[in-house]
Amino acid sequence: MSDLIFEPLQLGDLTLANRIVMAPMTRSRATAQADLPTAEMVEYYRQRANAGLIVTEGTHPSRAGKGYCRTPGIHTEAQIAGWRKVTDAVHAEGGRIVIQLMHVGRVSARLNKETDADTVAPSAIRARTKLFTDQAGMADTETPRALGTDEIAGVIGEYAHAARCATAAGFDGVELHCTSGYLPSQFLHSGSNQRTDGYGGSAKNRVRFIVETLQAMSAAIGSGRVGYRIAPGNPFNDIQDDNPVETYSTLLDATAGLGLSYIHIIHMPQLGVDAQALARPRFPHNLIINESFTLEKARAVLASGEADAVSFGRAYIGNPDLAHRFRKGLPLADFDPNTLYSPGPQGYSDYPVAS
Ligand SMILES: Cc1cc2nc3c(=O)[nH]c(=O)nc-3n(C[C@H](O)[C@H](O)[C@H](O)COP(=O)(O)O)c2cc1C
């Protein structure tokens, strides 16, 4: 079996030492006020710099973009300074790191955001889900305010600002979070987007928000440092679409010529869309696939040419030295599900490396 997984890879402007990507994972270790990266986060990401590329946890590009508790932002000077410590630590270990920009849109609990921060979405339709809050446990989401057509350029501008902040903080690039029912996904899918202007209705109109956001981020920091993530068919956070194959084919066609660094796909063909098959001919040199991989399966996907890189999420929680363990054939450790989102270093930055 090929060992392509340990070979370097050029991904747009990024040069990766290997093809193992740490998938983005929200871990809720930022400060409760001001949404700042913490010392634990510096240590956590430093420990995982053995990945060819780290994609950070979802990070909000604006105050309105926050919906969960203790998630970090990337839109203020203090947040830039906090993230600079993370990127310096990862680079000192020889790693590469991009930040995932996550605007939650309607997936937001009031208690988790500043009292005067807005909750906006393409349409005023509440997401039927609940979110954890530190103050009151599980809480309902809010009914969002539908964005006016003349407001959309401003929201896209917030993403471009966040991309510039990311560069100032030393990140190697940005990943636009277009999955899991957050704002770009709300524009994309017919169930959450019932607009009658140029951002709603046809698939061509519904992909427009994502395309314009990718273009704005590319203009800000260069398209070779911009990627995006999708998970076609995933109903998470109350997402529904009348024709997902058409929607995603339209999105892939509209983004194929943008010169992006990469596209990151959570592959769930059992949910009705084989996104990997749709994307491969359109993105011949920059496809990252996530599919609850074992090492063997990841190697097979790389060897067959179906993907350029493979991402691992949960395996990186309890195995900070995952790439090293893969290389040496060492056993993998489990992780504690009770400390996934709890504050502090326990079950976060205290998992041991293999000896
Ligand atoms: C604790 C946790 C937090 C996650 N947070 C994010 C996130 O912020 N952004 C995102 O795109 N995916 C997120 N995911 C999904 C993972 O990136 C990944 O797609 C998923 O865990 C499946 O891959 P795996 O089987 O290798 O873990 C999260 C997953 C877990 C387990």
The ligand as a MOL file (V3000), in Angstrom:
LIG
                    3D

  0  0  0     0  0            999 V3000
M  V30 BEGIN CTAB
M  V30 COUNTS 31 33 0 0 0
M  V30 BEGIN ATOM
M  V30 1 C -16.0380 17.9110 19.2620 0
M  V30 2 C -16.2570 18.1840 17.7990 0
M  V30 3 C -16.3640 19.4980 17.3560 0
M  V30 4 C -16.5310 19.7670 15.9780 0
M  V30 5 N -16.5450 21.0850 15.5500 0
M  V30 6 C -16.5190 21.3600 14.2120 0
M  V30 7 C -16.3440 22.7050 13.7600 0
M  V30 8 O -16.1690 23.6700 14.5270 0
M  V30 9 N -16.3430 22.9090 12.4190 0
M  V30 10 C -16.5160 21.8840 11.5080 0
M  V30 11 O -16.5140 22.1180 10.2990 0
M  V30 12 N -16.6710 20.5970 11.9370 0
M  V30 13 C -16.6500 20.3150 13.2460 0
M  V30 14 N -16.7130 18.9980 13.6590 0
M  V30 15 C -16.7420 17.9060 12.6660 0
M  V30 16 C -15.3170 17.3480 12.4210 0
M  V30 17 O -14.4950 18.3100 11.7540 0
M  V30 18 C -15.3390 16.0550 11.5680 0
M  V30 19 O -15.9200 16.3450 10.3100 0
M  V30 20 C -16.0950 14.9220 12.2390 0
M  V30 21 O -15.6710 14.7460 13.5840 0
M  V30 22 C -15.9400 13.5830 11.4780 0
M  V30 23 O -14.5700 13.2480 11.3370 0
M  V30 24 P -13.8790 12.1390 12.2980 0
M  V30 25 O -14.6670 10.8890 12.1200 0
M  V30 26 O -12.4700 12.0020 11.8020 0
M  V30 27 O -13.9610 12.6570 13.6980 0
M  V30 28 C -16.6000 18.7100 15.0370 0
M  V30 29 C -16.5240 17.3950 15.5010 0
M  V30 30 C -16.3290 17.1180 16.8440 0
M  V30 31 C -16.1860 15.6870 17.2980 0
M  V30 END ATOM
M  V30 BEGIN BOND
M  V30 1 1 1 2
M  V30 2 1 2 3
M  V30 3 2 2 30
M  V30 4 2 3 4
M  V30 5 1 4 5
M  V30 6 1 4 28
M  V30 7 2 5 6
M  V30 8 1 6 7
M  V30 9 1 6 13
M  V30 10 2 7 8
M  V30 11 1 7 9
M  V30 12 1 9 10
M  V30 13 2 10 11
M  V30 14 1 10 12
M  V30 15 2 12 13
M  V30 16 1 13 14
M  V30 17 1 14 15
M  V30 18 1 14 28
M  V30 19 1 15 16
M  V30 20 1 16 17
M  V30 21 1 16 18
M  V30 22 1 18 19
M  V30 23 1 18 20
M  V30 24 1 20 21
M  V30 25 1 20 22
M  V30 26 1 22 23
M  V30 27 1 23 24
M  V30 28 2 24 25
M  V30 29 1 24 26
M  V30 30 1 24 27
M  V30 31 2 28 29
M  V30 32 1 29 30
M  V30 33 1 30 31
M  V30 END BOND
M  V30 END CTAB
M  END
